Amino acid sequence: MPLSNWILIVPLRFRSLLRRAQVERDLDDEFRFHLEMKERYEIAHGRSVPEARLAAMRAMDGLEQHKEKCRDMRRVNFIEHLLQDLRYTLRMMAKSPAFTLIALVTLALGIGANTAIFSTVDSVLMRALPFDDPERLVMVWEDNSRAGYPKNTPAPGNFADWTARNRVFSEMEATRGTRANLTGDGTPEFVFGRMVTASFFPVLGVQPLIGRTFSVEEDRTNAPVVVISYALWHRRYLNDKAVIGNPIVMDGAKVTIIGVMPREFVFRQRDADFWRPIAFTAADLTQRGNHFLNVIARLRPGVTIEQARKDMSAVAAAMSKEYRENEHVGATIVPLREELVGNTRPGLLVLITASGSVLLIACANLASLLLARGMVRQREMAVRAAVGAGRGRLLRQMITEGLALATVGGVLGIAVVPAGIRIMARLVPESMPPTAEPALDARLLGFALALSLVTGLLFSILPAWQVARDSLQKNLSQGGRAGMSARTRRLRDALVVTEIALALVLLVAAGLMVRTMAKLQNMELGFRADHLLVARTALSQDRYPSAAARTSFTDRVLDGIRALPGVKAAAYGSTLPFQSGGNTAGYRIEGRTLEPNDPGDALYRAGSDGYLTTLGVQLLEGRVLDRKDRAGAAPVVVVNESFARRYWPAESALGHRITVDQPDVVWRTIVGVVADVRERGYLLDARPAIYAPVAQQSLWHASELIVRAQGDPLSLAPAVRRIVGNVDPEQPVAAVRTMEGILDLAVADRRQQMALLGTFAGLALLLASLGIYGVLSYLVTQRSREIGLRMALGASASNVVRMVMRRGMLLTATGLAIGLGASWALTRLMKKLLYGVAATDSATLGGVSVLVAVVALLACCMPARRASRIDPILVLREE
Amino acid sequence: MSRPSDLLQGTLDLLLLKILALEPLHGWAVSQRLKQVSGDVLQVSDGSLYPALHKLEQEGWIAAEWKTSELGRRARFYSLTTVGRRHMEKEAANWDRLSSAISHVVRLTEI
């Protein structure tokens, strides 16, 4: 419309809006004038006065409708109608408080839960990571699938070659884990940290909070500088800015703090408290035997991941020909987000689908309820239709009600969201930065509002359409009991069947998770995790430079602990079960060359005497390590069953000798064979493993202390600290926990998912059964006359009950059939979450079907009983 | 909001605009004038007249004013606006084209 029109029209419409009363009076006057003129006309043409008046009136038949049309033409009606509808909605909600309350609670919970889950999905899967251009960051791993390590930490020599030879990365940086004891300025503290190449921070694009990060020069010369984390700065130095430039003592050496990282900075692990230069030497950069780095790289502009993969494969292939150690080693690239998110994606997606389904079921219930109420309000609707409300108007009325209900429900639901976020917090992977933590912000509120509106539309559009249709077709003269049209009844049935099907799918999913948890927790671990206290005493190189010094420390600590009452056993180990998926070492067997496809790599654990006994590992042959196995004594090892069986399937492994790759080749005699232990966690298989006495080797230190307690293991913690303090007051005791705690942590997220899924499934079942109840209840009420008639004609109460039950069970059976089909198709999508249970496990499907059938049966009971109690006389008399 | 067929509505709009182009009138007078000028052929029902007039007013093609009528009491008089005149001329041209085309076809079949 041209601008000139607008200038005229806008004030007009404005006037209409503001001076509504005036406009009404004007319309009235206009029509009144017209009537008068018409009267005069009729009189002038010979009719009598009363006849004329009547004629005029008749000609203006439908005065209200005409007025309504005029109002429509003015198009101001939309807002007026909206306000009218809202007022009406509030009155209706107040008139039926029970319905309103149930609807609001259902909506609040549904919308709140979905918003909370969305917030987690959003921050973990969708939001940008707090690094520069994060989508172009990747991590590069060695691919040694042949040895069973498809994602292996690279060796420095390989890192150096990759950096030199690749053509797809603009930068490549490496880091490695490290730890240190902080002493000198306060209580000794054991901290984790990382050693990084100079451009590590720049490649991520993060700036320190105060101070600076390393220069290339400092990395090259291994300058005594350190960057510390915000957490460390806060707890040890109390946010004192003066620490910059100040020396602190780490592992006995003086280092200067040059910078502090911001609080939100987290890269792959939460507990890194400091960063030091990795300071590769020339020798380091040719070393390919030990694998321990993390490599992060940035793609060159314009390079895709596919191109990068191709290039690195070519580089690795060339290297595999040049270096013996790299013979079967390739390179694999993982985008950073995938690396951080890990395998939480399937779990989160399952959860949001589940919560969405519950909301859908709630909508179906509300729609069904509204359809039923629509019948009651048919009269009202018919009257409205008669005075000129078109279909659109009727629809708008009912949809406004639905939207209003949903919006209020949504607002209430927001109250639920913070609690929901806390519950979901455990499902945010540890490796995600804290900025990824879901919080109630504008974005989330927007989502909640949008969800409320969509929900409102969803559950009100169907009833609105149907009721409008029905009302417009009926005339008012039908009076009283306008029954439900067949179509409406079918709609309600369809809704109930859908609800049951959805509920079944959710229950199957939950059931599968429950069985998975059961399988995991009943798994044979190979050791006894109960009553085990775990702690860490990492000895620093400067205070314990020799193996003898370290052995003396551990001996004295163990002696002291073993003397405590309530202690059944104690020992030290290098890596406890469930602490790592790797930590291996190469080995050779005396008098035998390994097969070409045998990687010669086994899990390697160094322990003090009594390590395996304290863990509760079963001894199969020979003996375990004891005190006699020291430096100077005959070198011995213990191997596990997998190892023994692989090389000596027909005979005993005892007495044979192996050597473990070390600076010096030492042939060690196998003196014992133990049962396999699930060292690598619940999900990874057991592997051949070698257990060596820590005093007889130098590959690993044994810093993990385990104590088997008579009673509660944590009650021994203070005593343990005391004993360590007696032996060395400067030695920090870190990470005091129980073995069961470690195991729990391994399944904590799964357990969370199971709990949530179970809750949703339970809710779904409840709502679905309410749906069945509602439909049958209505049926009984509507057909009470027919039932009364039947009973009067001789039908017994049990006949009537059977009729109602049959109806209900037919609906249930249909829902079950559809649900089972859907489960069959859909649960394979959650395969990644399951363990030891097939996605189409028939026991679960069967069990859940029985559960749903029983619950449905119960839901049918009450309406059935009510039907059987119908007094035919009362009902028939009601006409 | 129900609408009569678009063709009919458009034609009615044109007729009303044309009548009002001659002089400002109130609703009753418009319907009477139309009846008169068309020799009783074109009669607008009261139910269609006022919605059409209000729509024309909403679109800005006619303007309304309360003036004293021949009865002595006030009535709402409508008059054509400048944009209304432009629109009317355009619609009149369209109508000419349409009606001569229809007449042409209708006469053809008589052979």
Boltz contact constraints between the chains, C-beta under 6 A:
constraints:
  - contact:
      token1: [A, 5]
      token2: [B, 60]
      max_distance: 6.0
  - contact:
      token1: [A, 5]
      token2: [B, 83]
      max_distance: 6.0
  - contact:
      token1: [A, 8]
      token2: [B, 60]
      max_distance: 6.0
  - contact:
      token1: [A, 9]
      token2: [B, 60]
      max_distance: 6.0
  - contact:
      token1: [A, 30]
      token2: [B, 76]
      max_distance: 6.0
  - contact:
      token1: [A, 33]
      token2: [B, 75]
      max_distance: 6.0
  - contact:
      token1: [A, 34]
      token2: [B, 27]
      max_distance: 6.0
  - contact:
      token1: [A, 34]
      token2: [B, 28]
      max_distance: 6.0
  - contact:
      token1: [A, 37]
      token2: [B, 28]
      max_distance: 6.0
  - contact:
      token1: [A, 59]
      token2: [B, 46]
      max_distance: 6.0
  - contact:
      token1: [A, 60]
      token2: [B, 46]
      max_distance: 6.0
  - contact:
      token1: [A, 66]
      token2: [B, 47]
      max_distance: 6.0
  - contact:
      token1: [A, 66]
      token2: [B, 50]
      max_distance: 6.0
  - contact:
      token1: [A, 69]
      token2: [B, 51]
      max_distance: 6.0
  - contact:
      token1: [A, 70]
      token2: [B, 50]
      max_distance: 6.0
  - contact:
      token1: [A, 70]
      token2: [B, 51]
      max_distance: 6.0
  - contact:
      token1: [A, 70]
      token2: [B, 54]
      max_distance: 6.0
  - contact:
      token1: [A, 72]
      token2: [B, 1]
      max_distance: 6.0
  - contact:
      token1: [A, 73]
      token2: [B, 51]
      max_distance: 6.0
  - contact:
      token1: [A, 73]
      token2: [B, 54]
      max_distance: 6.0
  - contact:
      token1: [A, 73]
      token2: [B, 55]
      max_distance: 6.0
  - contact:
      token1: [A, 73]
      token2: [B, 58]
      max_distance: 6.0
  - contact:
      token1: [A, 74]
      token2: [B, 58]
      max_distance: 6.0
  - contact:
      token1: [A, 390]
      token2: [B, 2]
      max_distance: 6.0
